[in-house]
């Protein structure tokens, strides 16, 4: 399945340029669509993911495009192997909700740690009002496992706006916006996805 660059990452790229950011972490980079986009824009990109397969695919894509300046590393987002204040910005799309609430807080704390003062994170979390809420077995409040295609063994946590305010309490600026997307899935079935887009400044 091919995904194009998300509009919010295109907007983030322009914002990063305006703020003079250079070193960007693509946390949970998947197969590298956003890492490649940002590298083409001239940023120093660090593309990391827990999946060795995703990293391998992303690296091959970058090599095919002649992009030699993307740094690849495999790791869990709850333990980021970079020193404090290493990055100007972190992007993490469609990934940080994969875990329990405690695991998500650990990932956000790690993002905060590796950001420089005035650094920014762009991320998103699933809303409790989205269509897939409740699918699978509830392993803790608002966290389900077992029914998402391809990600059957991956927990999916669903958040409220109030919970996000608590998760990002350490950040001095926070913007949370609910986004609703309509799309067509298998057998032309219509779906609706609701997630919170988060922009936070350290």
N, CA, C and O atoms as a DFTB+ gen file, in Angstrom:
808 C
 N C O
     1  1       0.846      -1.190       0.000
     2  2       0.000       0.000       0.000
     3  2       0.888       1.250       0.000
     4  3       1.844       1.338       0.771
     5  1       0.571       2.196      -0.855
     6  2       1.394       3.408      -0.967
     7  2       0.672       4.576      -0.299
     8  3      -0.519       4.794      -0.520
     9  1       1.408       5.319       0.516
    10  2       0.854       6.511       1.137
    11  2       1.657       7.720       0.685
    12  3       2.886       7.682       0.646
    13  1       0.956       8.788       0.345
    14  2       1.652      10.013      -0.051
    15  2       2.020      10.804       1.208
    16  3       1.585      10.484       2.315
    17  1       2.827      11.836       1.008
    18  2       3.248      12.683       2.129
    19  2       2.019      13.396       2.692
    20  3       1.228      13.976       1.948
    21  1       1.872      13.344       4.012
    22  2       0.709      13.980       4.647
    23  2       0.800      15.498       4.537
    24  3       1.888      16.058       4.672
    25  1      -0.326      16.176       4.294
    26  2      -0.323      17.649       4.203
    27  2       0.289      18.309       5.423
    28  3       0.961      19.333       5.297
    29  1       0.065      17.733       6.625
    30  2       0.611      18.361       7.838
    31  2       2.140      18.323       7.856
    32  3       2.772      19.188       8.463
    33  1       2.738      17.327       7.195
    34  2       4.201      17.267       7.131
    35  2       4.723      18.267       6.102
    36  3       5.807      18.824       6.272
    37  1       3.965      18.495       5.048
    38  2       4.333      19.550       4.089
    39  2       4.293      20.920       4.774
    40  3       5.176      21.753       4.574
    41  1       3.253      21.135       5.584
    42  2       3.155      22.404       6.325
    43  2       4.267      22.502       7.368
    44  3       4.841      23.570       7.580
    45  1       4.564      21.378       8.014
    46  2       5.619      21.361       9.027
    47  2       6.966      21.697       8.411
    48  3       7.763      22.411       9.019
    49  1       7.227      21.196       7.220
    50  2       8.496      21.469       6.538
    51  2       8.700      22.966       6.347
    52  3       9.789      23.486       6.592
    53  1       7.658      23.653       5.913
    54  2       7.740      25.109       5.721
    55  2       7.951      25.817       7.062
    56  3       8.718      26.775       7.157
    57  1       7.264      25.335       8.085
    58  2       7.403      25.918       9.428
    59  2       8.818      25.697       9.969
    60  3       9.412      26.597      10.562
    61  1       9.341      24.503       9.760
    62  2      10.710      24.194      10.221
    63  2      11.721      25.131       9.562
    64  3      12.654      25.599      10.215
    65  1      11.539      25.404       8.271
    66  2      12.441      26.323       7.555
    67  2      12.371      27.723       8.181
    68  3      13.393      28.369       8.414
    69  1      11.148      28.168       8.444
    70  2      10.937      29.490       9.032
    71  2      11.628      29.610      10.391
    72  3      12.174      30.659      10.730
    73  1      11.596      28.520      11.163
    74  2      12.174      28.538      12.507
    75  2      13.671      28.221      12.513
    76  3      14.305      28.229      13.568
    77  1      14.232      27.944      11.338
    78  2      15.667      27.682      11.248
    79  2      16.082      26.305      11.732
    80  3      17.242      26.095      12.089
    81  1      15.145      25.361      11.749
    82  2      15.459      24.001      12.184
    83  2      16.307      23.285      11.124
    84  3      16.162      23.526       9.926
    85  1      17.186      22.410      11.590
    86  2      18.031      21.636      10.664
    87  2      17.940      20.122      10.918
    88  3      17.761      19.336       9.988
    89  1      18.066      19.728      12.201
    90  2      18.135      18.303      12.546
    91  2      16.757      17.778      12.934
    92  3      16.172      18.203      13.931
    93  1      16.249      16.843      12.125
    94  2      14.876      16.361      12.285
    95  2      14.880      14.853      12.532
    96  3      15.537      14.101      11.812
    97  1      14.143      14.417      13.553
    98  2      13.948      12.991      13.808
    99  2      12.584      12.565      13.278
   100  3      11.557      13.108      13.684
   101  1      12.578      11.587      12.363
   102  2      11.337      10.965      11.904
   103  2      11.180       9.685      12.721
   104  3      11.728       8.638      12.374
   105  1      10.425       9.789      13.808
   106  2      10.269       8.703      14.777
   107  2       9.123       7.794      14.343
   108  3       7.987       8.243      14.191
   109  1       9.431       6.505      14.144
   110  2       8.428       5.604      13.572
   111  2       8.284       5.893      12.089
   112  3       7.179       6.093      11.587
   113  1       9.423       5.912      11.390
   114  2       9.457       6.389       9.994
   115  2       8.795       5.445       8.996
   116  3       8.545       5.830       7.854
   117  1       8.507       4.203       9.419
   118  2       7.901       3.258       8.483
   119  2       8.824       2.995       7.301
   120  3       9.999       2.673       7.478
   121  1       8.286       3.133       6.103
   122  2       9.104       2.894       4.912
   123  2       9.685       4.184       4.332
   124  3      10.172       4.196       3.201
   125  1       9.633       5.264       5.104
   126  2      10.447       6.427       4.790
   127  2       9.860       7.558       3.976
   128  3      10.601       8.432       3.526
   129  1       8.551       7.573       3.772
   130  2       7.988       8.624       2.901
   131  2       8.306      10.027       3.407
   132  3       8.667      10.896       2.613
   133  1       8.180      10.265       4.703
   134  2       8.412      11.604       5.239
   135  2       9.899      11.912       5.387
   136  3      10.314      13.057       5.209
   137  1      10.697      10.908       5.708
   138  2      12.151      11.102       5.790
   139  2      12.704      11.550       4.444
   140  3      13.511      12.476       4.370
   141  1      12.264      10.888       3.389
   142  2      12.732      11.219       2.038
   143  2      12.264      12.617       1.640
   144  3      13.033      13.392       1.070
   145  1      11.015      12.938       1.936
   146  2      10.481      14.270       1.624
   147  2      11.298      15.359       2.315
   148  3      11.661      16.354       1.688
   149  1      11.586      15.178       3.599
   150  2      12.321      16.187       4.354
   151  2      13.786      16.268       3.933
   152  3      14.373      17.350       3.917
   153  1      14.372      15.125       3.594
   154  2      15.763      15.131       3.115
   155  2      15.869      15.903       1.801
   156  3      16.831      16.638       1.581
   157  1      14.885      15.731       0.939
   158  2      14.861      16.474      -0.335
   159  2      14.741      17.976      -0.100
   160  3      15.174      18.782      -0.924
   161  1      14.148      18.343       1.038
   162  2      13.992      19.761       1.382
   163  2      15.250      20.340       2.043
   164  3      15.303      21.526       2.368
   165  1      16.261      19.484       2.235
   166  2      17.537      19.978       2.752
   167  2      17.770      19.815       4.238
   168  3      18.754      20.330       4.769
   169  1      16.876      19.104       4.923
   170  2      17.063      18.886       6.357
   171  2      18.022      17.715       6.615
   172  3      18.169      16.827       5.775
   173  1      18.668      17.726       7.780
   174  2      19.435      16.565       8.244
   175  2      18.441      15.628       8.910
   176  3      17.934      15.924       9.991
   177  1      18.160      14.499       8.271
   178  2      17.079      13.631       8.728
   179  2      17.627      12.360       9.384
   180  3      18.544      11.716       8.875
   181  1      17.033      12.028      10.527
   182  2      17.322      10.778      11.223
   183  2      16.039       9.953      11.171
   184  3      15.035      10.315      11.786
   185  1      16.076       8.847      10.437
   186  2      14.890       8.021      10.222
   187  2      14.986       6.779      11.094
   188  3      15.888       5.961      10.914
   189  1      14.060       6.634      12.040
   190  2      14.143       5.514      12.973
   191  2      12.795       4.812      13.104
   192  3      11.735       5.425      12.982
   193  1      12.872       3.498      13.360
   194  2      11.650       2.704      13.479
   195  2      11.979       1.433      14.256
   196  3      13.135       1.008      14.287
   197  1      10.984       0.827      14.878
   198  2      11.189      -0.427      15.597
   199  2      11.295      -1.608      14.633
   200  3      11.825      -2.661      14.987
   201  1      10.783      -1.423      13.401
   202  2      10.755      -2.508      12.417
   203  2      12.000      -2.527      11.541
   204  3      12.254      -1.556      10.828
   205  1      12.788      -3.608      11.572
   206  2      13.950      -3.697      10.690
   207  2      13.544      -3.726       9.219
   208  3      14.279      -3.247       8.356
   209  1      12.372      -4.288       8.941
   210  2      11.880      -4.342       7.556
   211  2      11.597      -2.940       7.032
   212  3      11.974      -2.603       5.910
   213  1      10.932      -2.124       7.848
   214  2      10.645      -0.750       7.446
   215  2      11.915       0.026       7.162
   216  3      12.005       0.738       6.161
   217  1      12.909      -0.111       8.052
   218  2      14.191       0.578       7.876
   219  2      14.872       0.127       6.586
   220  3      15.419       0.947       5.849
   221  1      14.840      -1.174       6.315
   222  2      15.478      -1.729       5.109
   223  2      14.849      -1.143       3.844
   224  3      15.554      -0.755       2.912
   225  1      13.524      -1.083       3.821
   226  2      12.809      -0.538       2.662
   227  2      13.114       0.948       2.500
   228  3      13.374       1.420       1.393
   229  1      13.078       1.686       3.620
   230  2      13.353       3.129       3.574
   231  2      14.768       3.401       3.079
   232  3      14.989       4.314       2.283
   233  1      15.727       2.605       3.551
   234  2      17.122       2.785       3.135
   235  2      17.276       2.549       1.631
   236  3      17.975       3.293       0.943
   237  1      16.613       1.503       1.134
   238  2      16.686       1.196      -0.309
   239  2      16.092       2.330      -1.145
   240  3      16.635       2.698      -2.187
   241  1      14.978       2.873      -0.678
   242  2      14.344       3.997      -1.381
   243  2      15.296       5.189      -1.439
   244  3      15.470       5.813      -2.486
   245  1      15.910       5.496      -0.291
   246  2      16.826       6.644      -0.212
   247  2      18.030       6.441      -1.128
   248  3      18.459       7.368      -1.816
   249  1      18.571       5.226      -1.131
   250  2      19.730       4.920      -1.980
   251  2      19.371       5.062      -3.448
   252  3      20.156       5.591      -4.234
   253  1      18.175       4.587      -3.824
   254  2      17.728       4.665      -5.222
   255  2      17.587       6.116      -5.676
   256  3      17.751       6.428      -6.855
   257  1      17.278       7.003      -4.718
   258  2      17.118       8.423      -5.038
   259  2      18.419       9.212      -4.859
   260  3      18.460      10.422      -5.083
   261  1      19.473       8.510      -4.453
   262  2      20.759       9.177      -4.262
   263  2      20.821      10.050      -3.027
   264  3      21.651      10.955      -2.943
   265  1      19.937       9.780      -2.054
   266  2      19.926      10.558      -0.811
   267  2      20.850       9.895       0.197
   268  3      20.507       8.869       0.785
   269  1      22.012      10.478       0.393
   270  2      23.027       9.861       1.250
   271  2      23.041      10.416       2.680
   272  3      23.756       9.897       3.538
   273  1      22.266      11.453       2.932
   274  2      22.359      12.142       4.222
   275  2      21.296      11.737       5.236
   276  3      21.173      12.367       6.287
   277  1      20.519      10.685       4.932
   278  2      19.538      10.210       5.913
   279  2      20.221       9.186       6.820
   280  3      20.817       8.221       6.344
   281  1      20.128       9.405       8.110
   282  2      20.702       8.488       9.099
   283  2      19.621       7.515       9.561
   284  3      18.589       7.939      10.081
   285  1      19.846       6.222       9.377
   286  2      18.857       5.209       9.739
   287  2      19.255       4.486      11.023
   288  3      20.429       4.192      11.250
   289  1      18.248       4.205      11.862
   290  2      18.515       3.463      13.094
   291  2      17.247       2.744      13.531
   292  3      16.148       3.293      13.447
   293  1      17.409       1.501      14.001
   294  2      16.277       0.738      14.517
   295  2      16.243       0.852      16.039
   296  3      17.252       0.611      16.701
   297  1      15.095       1.217      16.593
   298  2      14.947       1.266      18.051
   299  2      13.479       1.447      18.423
   300  3      12.647       1.779      17.578
   301  1      13.182       1.228      19.675
   302  2      11.853       1.456      20.236
   303  2      11.715       2.952      20.544
   304  3      12.653       3.574      21.044
   305  1      10.556       3.522      20.248
   306  2      10.382       4.966      20.468
   307  2      10.345       5.338      21.952
   308  3      10.422       6.515      22.301
   309  1      10.226       4.337      22.819
   310  2      10.240       4.623      24.254
   311  2      11.660       4.666      24.816
   312  3      11.862       4.896      26.009
   313  1      12.635       4.441      23.943
   314  2      14.048       4.519      24.338
   315  2      14.838       5.039      23.131
   316  3      15.376       4.255      22.349
   317  1      14.901       6.346      22.992
   318  2      15.518       6.970      21.814
   319  2      17.031       7.094      22.040
   320  3      17.455       7.760      22.984
   321  1      17.850       6.462      21.188
   322  2      19.297       6.383      21.432
   323  2      20.078       7.618      20.970
   324  3      21.080       7.506      20.263
   325  1      19.603       8.789      21.381
   326  2      20.308      10.037      21.088
   327  2      20.377      10.857      22.369
   328  3      19.537      10.710      23.257
   329  1      21.376      11.714      22.456
   330  2      21.569      12.504      23.667
   331  2      20.497      13.584      23.801
   332  3      19.828      13.929      22.827
   333  1      20.343      14.106      24.994
   334  2      19.370      15.158      25.243
   335  2      19.660      16.388      24.399
   336  3      20.819      16.761      24.212
   337  1      18.600      17.024      23.886
   338  2      18.746      18.242      23.094
   339  2      19.407      18.045      21.741
   340  3      20.033      18.966      21.216
   341  1      19.273      16.856      21.172
   342  2      19.947      16.539      19.903
   343  2      19.205      17.096      18.680
   344  3      19.827      17.435      17.672
   345  1      17.875      17.187      18.776
   346  2      17.070      17.518      17.599
   347  2      16.362      18.872      17.705
   348  3      15.980      19.318      18.787
   349  1      16.203      19.508      16.535
   350  2      15.392      20.723      16.444
   351  2      13.909      20.382      16.400
   352  3      13.078      21.134      16.909
   353  1      13.579      19.243      15.790
   354  2      12.176      18.856      15.662
   355  2      12.050      17.342      15.560
   356  3      12.965      16.647      15.117
   357  1      10.888      16.853      15.983
   358  2      10.555      15.433      15.871
   359  2       9.199      15.335      15.181
   360  3       8.255      16.035      15.546
   361  1       9.112      14.464      14.183
   362  2       7.804      14.134      13.621
   363  2       7.520      12.670      13.938
   364  3       8.422      11.833      13.913
   365  1       6.271      12.373      14.234
   366  2       5.888      10.996      14.557
   367  2       4.429      10.823      14.143
   368  3       3.520      11.204      14.881
   369  1       4.209      10.250      12.968
   370  2       2.849      10.157      12.426
   371  2       2.355       8.710      12.413
   372  3       3.087       7.781      12.072
   373  1       1.089       8.555      12.796
   374  2       0.398       7.261      12.758
   375  2       1.136       6.194      13.558
   376  3       1.115       5.022      13.180
   377  1       1.787       6.572      14.654
   378  2       2.625       5.594      15.358
   379  2       2.551       5.660      16.876
   380  3       2.552       4.621      17.535
   381  1       2.487       6.846      17.436
   382  2       2.680       6.982      18.885
   383  2       1.533       6.355      19.681
   384  3       1.709       6.051      20.861
   385  1       0.371       6.154      19.069
   386  2      -0.772       5.543      19.758
   387  2      -0.643       4.023      19.884
   388  3      -1.486       3.375      20.504
   389  1       0.422       3.455      19.289
   390  2       0.637       2.006      19.365
   391  2       1.258       1.644      20.712
   392  3       2.474       1.479      20.815
   393  1       0.435       1.524      21.726
   394  2       0.936       1.169      23.053
   395  2      -0.078       1.486      24.123
   396  3      -1.145       2.032      23.844
   397  1       0.258       1.144      25.341
   398  2      -0.578       1.498      26.486
   399  2      -0.358       2.981      26.805
   400  3       0.559       3.609      26.277
   401  1      -1.202       3.523      27.666
   402  2      -1.069       4.934      28.026
   403  2       0.303       5.213      28.653
   404  3       0.920       6.240      28.373
   405  1       0.767       4.308      29.489
   406  2       2.075       4.477      30.126
   407  2       3.199       4.476      29.078
   408  3       4.145       5.258      29.175
   409  1       3.085       3.601      28.086
   410  2       4.100       3.527      27.027
   411  2       4.089       4.793      26.170
   412  3       5.141       5.270      25.743
   413  1       2.905       5.325      25.925
   414  2       2.792       6.574      25.149
   415  2       3.436       7.722      25.926
   416  3       4.145       8.545      25.348
   417  1       3.191       7.776      27.229
   418  2       3.805       8.829      28.043
   419  2       5.334       8.713      28.016
   420  3       6.031       9.726      27.959
   421  1       5.853       7.487      28.056
   422  2       7.301       7.281      27.988
   423  2       7.866       7.799      26.672
   424  3       8.923       8.429      26.648
   425  1       7.153       7.532      25.570
   426  2       7.602       8.004      24.254
   427  2       7.604       9.531      24.200
   428  3       8.542      10.131      23.676
   429  1       6.557      10.161      24.738
   430  2       6.476      11.633      24.742
   431  2       7.575      12.227      25.619
   432  3       8.166      13.250      25.273
   433  1       7.845      11.585      26.749
   434  2       8.929      12.053      27.625
   435  2      10.283      11.958      26.913
   436  3      11.134      12.833      27.070
   437  1      10.474      10.898      26.137
   438  2      11.714      10.732      25.379
   439  2      11.833      11.801      24.283
   440  3      12.911      12.348      24.054
   441  1      10.723      12.085      23.620
   442  2      10.720      13.141      22.599
   443  2      11.115      14.470      23.236
   444  3      11.936      15.211      22.696
   445  1      10.525      14.757      24.381
   446  2      10.849      16.001      25.094
   447  2      12.345      16.058      25.415
   448  3      12.986      17.095      25.242
   449  1      12.885      14.951      25.876
   450  2      14.301      14.895      26.275
   451  2      15.229      15.195      25.096
   452  3      16.195      15.943      25.248
   453  1      14.946      14.618      23.923
   454  2      15.880      14.763      22.785
   455  2      15.683      16.064      22.013
   456  3      16.475      16.374      21.123
   457  1      14.640      16.831      22.337
   458  2      14.431      18.122      21.679
   459  2      15.295      19.216      22.316
   460  3      15.522      19.217      23.526
   461  1      15.762      20.127      21.494
   462  2      16.447      21.317      21.992
   463  2      15.404      22.288      22.562
   464  3      14.223      22.178      22.231
   465  1      15.818      23.227      23.405
   466  2      14.889      24.278      23.849
   467  2      14.307      24.981      22.618
   468  3      15.038      25.296      21.679
   469  1      13.009      25.222      22.622
   470  2      12.258      25.798      21.496
   471  2      12.081      24.810      20.344
   472  3      11.593      25.179      19.275
   473  1      12.477      23.553      20.561
   474  2      12.245      22.521      19.553
   475  2      10.774      22.113      19.527
   476  3      10.022      22.390      20.462
   477  1      10.378      21.452      18.443
   478  2       8.954      21.168      18.218
   479  2       8.721      19.709      17.863
   480  3       9.539      19.080      17.192
   481  1       7.593      19.180      18.322
   482  2       7.145      17.862      17.887
   483  2       5.819      18.015      17.141
   484  3       4.933      18.767      17.547
   485  1       5.715      17.271      16.033
   486  2       4.470      17.163      15.272
   487  2       4.056      15.698      15.336
   488  3       4.790      14.825      14.872
   489  1       2.885      15.422      15.908
   490  2       2.450      14.036      16.026
   491  2       0.928      13.954      15.972
   492  3       0.257      14.965      15.765
   493  1       0.385      12.758      16.155
   494  2      -1.072      12.580      16.154
   495  2      -1.450      11.383      17.011
   496  3      -0.675      10.438      17.163
   497  1      -2.641      11.438      17.564
   498  2      -3.170      10.340      18.379
   499  2      -4.620      10.077      17.985
   500  3      -5.356      10.999      17.634
   501  1      -5.019       8.817      18.046
   502  2      -6.384       8.441      17.695
   503  2      -7.375       8.997      18.722
   504  3      -7.087       9.053      19.918
   505  1      -8.540       9.403      18.232
   506  2      -9.600       9.905      19.111
   507  2     -10.509       8.765      19.565
   508  3     -10.712       7.795      18.836
   509  1     -11.048       8.891      20.769
   510  2     -12.020       7.910      21.260
   511  2     -13.279       7.914      20.389
   512  3     -14.081       6.982      20.454
   513  1     -13.454       8.953      19.579
   514  2     -14.645       9.067      18.724
   515  2     -14.424       8.509      17.322
   516  3     -15.318       8.603      16.481
   517  1     -13.246       7.928      17.049
   518  2     -13.006       7.398      15.713
   519  2     -13.718       6.062      15.532
   520  3     -14.083       5.402      16.505
   521  1     -13.908       5.679      14.287
   522  2     -14.720       4.510      13.951
   523  2     -14.173       3.197      14.515
   524  3     -14.945       2.316      14.893
   525  1     -12.858       3.065      14.572
   526  2     -12.259       1.782      14.981
   527  2     -12.207       1.595      16.503
   528  3     -11.772       0.547      16.981
   529  1     -12.645       2.601      17.262
   530  2     -12.633       2.480      18.725
   531  2     -13.452       1.261      19.168
   532  3     -14.582       1.061      18.721
   533  1     -12.869       0.462      20.042
   534  2     -13.592      -0.691      20.577
   535  2     -13.316      -1.991      19.863
   536  3     -13.772      -3.042      20.313
   537  1     -12.577      -1.957      18.752
   538  2     -12.263      -3.192      18.039
   539  2     -11.216      -3.982      18.808
   540  3     -10.195      -3.432      19.223
   541  1     -11.469      -5.265      18.998
   542  2     -10.509      -6.121      19.689
   543  2     -10.773      -6.208      21.180
   544  3     -11.852      -5.856      21.658
   545  1      -9.769      -6.683      21.908
   546  2      -9.884      -6.865      23.355
   547  2      -9.345      -5.633      24.071
   548  3      -8.257      -5.150      23.754
   549  1     -10.107      -5.126      25.035
   550  2      -9.661      -3.959      25.800
   551  2      -8.695      -4.418      26.891
   552  3      -9.099      -5.090      27.840
   553  1      -7.415      -4.054      26.753
   554  2      -6.400      -4.495      27.714
   555  2      -6.219      -3.491      28.857
   556  3      -5.698      -3.847      29.914
   557  1      -6.637      -2.264      28.657
   558  2      -6.759      -1.249      29.691
   559  2      -7.734      -0.216      29.140
   560  3      -8.157      -0.324      27.989
   561  1      -8.096       0.775      29.937
   562  2      -9.077       1.756      29.486
   563  2      -8.636       2.405      28.169
   564  3      -7.544       2.966      28.080
   565  1      -9.495       2.322      27.155
   566  2      -9.295       2.945      25.838
   567  2      -8.114       2.377      25.050
   568  3      -7.645       3.011      24.106
   569  1      -7.627       1.193      25.424
   570  2      -6.549       0.533      24.683
   571  2      -7.012      -0.853      24.264
   572  3      -7.420      -1.662      25.097
   573  1      -6.946      -1.120      22.959
   574  2      -7.474      -2.372      22.408
   575  2      -6.409      -3.087      21.583
   576  3      -5.503      -2.462      21.031
   577  1      -6.539      -4.419      21.511
   578  2      -5.591      -5.214      20.741
   579  2      -6.326      -6.363      20.062
   580  3      -7.263      -6.928      20.625
   581  1      -5.895      -6.708      18.844
   582  2      -6.383      -7.948      18.239
   583  2      -7.221      -7.876      17.000
   584  3      -7.473      -8.915      16.390
   585  1      -7.684      -6.679      16.574
   586  2      -8.616      -6.669      15.443
   587  2      -8.206      -5.772      14.276
   588  3      -8.863      -5.785      13.235
   589  1      -7.142      -5.000      14.426
   590  2      -6.740      -4.114      13.337
   591  2      -5.933      -4.913      12.320
   592  3      -4.913      -5.509      12.666
   593  1      -6.385      -4.928      11.068
   594  2      -5.724      -5.698      10.018
   595  2      -4.250      -5.322       9.917
   596  3      -3.897      -4.143       9.929
   597  1      -3.399      -6.331       9.820
   598  2      -1.937      -6.229       9.713
   599  2      -1.301      -5.918      11.072
   600  3      -0.136      -6.245      11.301
   601  1      -2.064      -5.288      11.973
   602  2      -1.515      -4.900      13.281
   603  2      -2.247      -5.618      14.419
   604  3      -2.507      -5.036      15.471
   605  1      -2.577      -6.904      14.184
   606  2      -3.383      -7.653      15.156
   607  2      -2.755      -7.720      16.546
   608  3      -3.466      -7.729      17.551
   609  1      -1.417      -7.767      16.604
   610  2      -0.741      -7.924      17.896
   611  2      -0.242      -6.593      18.461
   612  3       0.527      -6.572      19.422
   613  1      -0.682      -5.485      17.861
   614  2      -0.220      -4.160      18.281
   615  2      -1.339      -3.434      19.032
   616  3      -2.437      -3.284      18.497
   617  1      -1.077      -2.979      20.272
   618  2      -2.104      -2.224      21.000
   619  2      -2.418      -0.900      20.297
   620  3      -1.529      -0.267      19.727
   621  1      -3.670      -0.493      20.343
   622  2      -4.096       0.806      19.810
   623  2      -4.786       1.561      20.940
   624  3      -5.802       1.118      21.474
   625  1      -4.217       2.704      21.290
   626  2      -4.798       3.522      22.355
   627  2      -5.552       4.703      21.748
   628  3      -5.100       5.312      20.778
   629  1      -6.700       5.014      22.330
   630  2      -7.552       6.105      21.854
   631  2      -7.626       7.165      22.941
   632  3      -7.824       6.850      24.115
   633  1      -7.466       8.420      22.547
   634  2      -7.323       9.508      23.512
   635  2      -8.481      10.499      23.468
   636  3      -9.233      10.568      22.496
   637  1      -8.598      11.269      24.560
   638  2      -9.468      12.435      24.611
   639  2      -8.573      13.672      24.587
   640  3      -7.369      13.575      24.826
   641  1      -9.156      14.823      24.301
   642  2      -8.382      16.068      24.322
   643  2      -7.774      16.312      25.703
   644  3      -6.625      16.740      25.814
   645  1      -8.553      16.038      26.755
   646  2      -8.083      16.266      28.121
   647  2      -6.868      15.392      28.439
   648  3      -5.932      15.832      29.106
   649  1      -6.895      14.162      27.958
   650  2      -5.770      13.254      28.184
   651  2      -4.511      13.761      27.477
   652  3      -3.416      13.680      28.033
   653  1      -4.655      14.275      26.272
   654  2      -3.510      14.793      25.518
   655  2      -2.889      15.987      26.237
   656  3      -1.667      16.132      26.269
   657  1      -3.726      16.834      26.809
   658  2      -3.201      17.969      27.583
   659  2      -2.329      17.480      28.733
   660  3      -1.319      18.103      29.060
   661  1      -2.721      16.364      29.347
   662  2      -1.917      15.797      30.437
   663  2      -0.636      15.158      29.911
   664  3       0.426      15.309      30.514
   665  1      -0.731      14.449      28.793
   666  2       0.435      13.761      28.228
   667  2       1.551      14.741      27.859
   668  3       2.733      14.428      28.001
   669  1       1.168      15.929      27.385
   670  2       2.144      16.911      26.908
   671  2       2.347      18.062      27.900
   672  3       2.729      19.168      27.518
   673  1       2.087      17.785      29.162
   674  2       2.135      18.822      30.195
   675  2       3.508      19.506      30.289
   676  3       3.587      20.682      30.644
   677  1       4.572      18.786      29.977
   678  2       5.925      19.352      30.103
   679  2       6.217      20.422      29.051
   680  3       7.090      21.266      29.251
   681  1       5.503      20.393      27.954
   682  2       5.757      21.337      26.860
   683  2       5.163      22.703      27.186
   684  3       4.113      22.788      27.823
   685  1       5.826      23.765      26.755
   686  2       5.365      25.117      27.112
   687  2       4.319      25.651      26.136
   688  3       3.566      26.563      26.478
   689  1       4.262      25.091      24.920
   690  2       3.216      25.466      23.962
   691  2       2.597      24.192      23.402
   692  3       3.300      23.231      23.090
   693  1       1.273      24.195      23.280
   694  2       0.586      23.003      22.782
   695  2      -0.623      23.400      21.954
   696  3      -1.464      24.186      22.392
   697  1      -0.697      22.846      20.753
   698  2      -1.858      23.058      19.894
   699  2      -2.427      21.685      19.543
   700  3      -1.722      20.840      18.992
   701  1      -3.696      21.464      19.860
   702  2      -4.355      20.177      19.605
   703  2      -5.581      20.421      18.737
   704  3      -6.467      21.198      19.093
   705  1      -5.617      19.745      17.589
   706  2      -6.733      19.964      16.663
   707  2      -7.299      18.619      16.214
   708  3      -6.548      17.749      15.772
   709  1      -8.606      18.442      16.322
   710  2      -9.253      17.201      15.895
   711  2      -9.445      17.221      14.386
   712  3     -10.010      18.160      13.825
   713  1      -8.963      16.166      13.742
   714  2      -9.068      16.048      12.281
   715  2      -9.970      14.874      11.932
   716  3      -9.833      13.791      12.500
   717  1     -10.893      15.087      10.996
   718  2     -11.800      14.029      10.538
   719  2     -11.528      13.744       9.068
   720  3     -11.568      14.648       8.234
   721  1     -11.250      12.472       8.756
   722  2     -10.970      12.074       7.373
   723  2     -11.939      10.982       6.959
   724  3     -12.232      10.064       7.725
   725  1     -12.430      11.099       5.736
   726  2     -13.306      10.073       5.168
   727  2     -12.533       9.343       4.076
   728  3     -11.877       9.975       3.249
   729  1     -12.609       8.023       4.072
   730  2     -11.903       7.268       3.042
   731  2     -12.671       6.004       2.692
   732  3     -13.568       5.578       3.420
   733  1     -12.298       5.411       1.555
   734  2     -12.938       4.190       1.073
   735  2     -11.989       3.023       1.269
   736  3     -10.852       3.058       0.798
   737  1     -12.447       1.989       1.961
   738  2     -11.610       0.823       2.240
   739  2     -11.913      -0.325       1.307
   740  3     -12.351      -0.125       0.175
   741  1     -11.675      -1.534       1.792
   742  2     -11.942      -2.732       0.995
   743  2     -13.427      -2.838       0.654
   744  3     -14.293      -2.437       1.432
   745  1     -13.697      -3.388      -0.527
   746  2     -15.078      -3.591      -0.999
   747  2     -15.847      -2.275      -1.038
   748  3     -17.065      -2.243      -0.864
   749  1     -15.097      -1.172      -1.273
   750  2     -15.702       0.161      -1.425
   751  2     -16.458       0.621      -0.181
   752  3     -17.329       1.487      -0.259
   753  1     -16.118       0.037       0.958
   754  2     -16.785       0.434       2.204
   755  2     -16.271       1.794       2.661
   756  3     -15.066       2.045       2.650
   757  1     -17.188       2.666       3.061
   758  2     -16.833       4.010       3.516
   759  2     -16.435       3.984       4.995
   760  3     -17.075       3.323       5.814
   761  1     -15.375       4.711       5.314
   762  2     -14.897       4.765       6.697
   763  2     -14.656       6.211       7.109
   764  3     -14.497       7.098       6.270
   765  1     -14.632       6.428       8.434
   766  2     -14.296       7.750       8.959
   767  2     -13.224       7.573      10.032
   768  3     -13.318       6.703      10.898
   769  1     -12.208       8.422       9.945
   770  2     -11.108       8.371      10.911
   771  2     -11.005       9.722      11.613
   772  3     -10.973      10.771      10.971
   773  1     -10.955       9.674      12.940
   774  2     -10.799      10.913      13.716
   775  2      -9.546      10.792      14.574
   776  3      -9.404       9.861      15.367
   777  1      -8.637      11.756      14.397
   778  2      -7.417      11.758      15.212
   779  2      -7.066      13.180      15.593
   780  3      -7.421      14.137      14.904
   781  1      -6.366      13.297      16.697
   782  2      -5.915      14.603      17.158
   783  2      -4.537      14.907      16.572
   784  3      -3.594      14.140      16.767
   785  1      -4.420      16.018      15.861
   786  2      -3.125      16.493      15.405
   787  2      -2.532      17.362      16.495
   788  3      -3.180      18.284      16.992
   789  1      -1.292      17.062      16.865
   790  2      -0.639      17.739      17.987
   791  2       0.635      18.447      17.516
   792  3       1.468      17.866      16.819
   793  1       0.761      19.701      17.911
   794  2       1.997      20.471      17.677
   795  2       2.401      21.050      19.024
   796  3       1.660      21.828      19.625
   797  1       3.593      20.661      19.496
   798  2       4.036      21.094      20.817
   799  2       5.466      21.626      20.765
   800  3       6.310      21.091      20.045
   801  1       5.728      22.675      21.529
   802  2       7.043      23.311      21.582
   803  2       7.630      23.175      22.979
   804  3       6.953      23.440      23.972
   805  1       8.890      22.760      23.052
   806  2       9.574      22.579      24.333
   807  2       9.957      23.938      24.932
   808  3      10.543      23.993      26.013
